[in-house]
Amino acid sequence: MAKKEADSKAAKSKASGKSEKTKKGGVRKYFRDLKSELKKVVWPSRKQVINNTGIVLSVMAVMALFLFGIDTGLGAAIKALLNLGA
């Protein structure tokens, strides 16, 4: 009977994907690993960030004008079609 209970606990532990070893020091280990990974990141320079931001804002403005044009054109086309029936 005790063997079945131990097997059942082991099966539940495997099913949940967590073992007793992974539970210990989890939060501390997570932040330690996070800190070491952030040291490996190559951060962009200020000039690169400003350049990329300008590109993104320019593309957004062009797309906004494009969508505005399509919306206005389709709206006028629908009004024209509705006026034909009246």
Secondary structure, DSSP 4 states (H G I P E B T S, - for coil): -HHHHHHHHHHHHHHHT--HHHHTTHHHHHHHHHHHHHHH--PPPHHHHHHHHHHHHHHHHHHHHHHHHHHHHHHHHHHHHHHHH-
